[in-house]
């Protein structure tokens, strides 16, 4: 019997979606989106991401809209994830100005994704902050969250050795 391939559940924040159209981030962002099309990943998108994309140009929104429904899982923030986001702020992991970043992290933690990806190196993909988010998660009874840039999830197939 053949082994079934595991599909990773990957929460992508808004920067990854927009990255599909940015010269610097395009290759890795598109690779992640394409891996969801092939079934290697299930792209997890939140209502926070959709709200942030609402004002974006249509070609940015189409990155998500053009994906088959089976490739995407939609999750919503709720009172519990809001409370966790507030705890990140209360504990000084991020400031109140970065509420949306805290909400992304909280929703991803609640969704128990395999990894959260972002291009936000200042407030999300930052070792000190990752440690802070995970300390709050563990102290609050939630799982640790793997946080990476899209570059760290999959290398270009040509780089496989």
ABEGO torsion letter per residue (X at the ends): XBBBBBBBBBBBBAAAAAAAABAAAAAAAAAAAAAAAAGABBBBBBAAAAAAAAABBAAAAAAAAABBAAABBBBBBBAAAAAAAAAAAAAGABBAAAAAAAAAAAAAAAAGBABBBBABAAAABBAAAAAAAAAAAAAAGBBBBBBBBAAAABBBAAABX
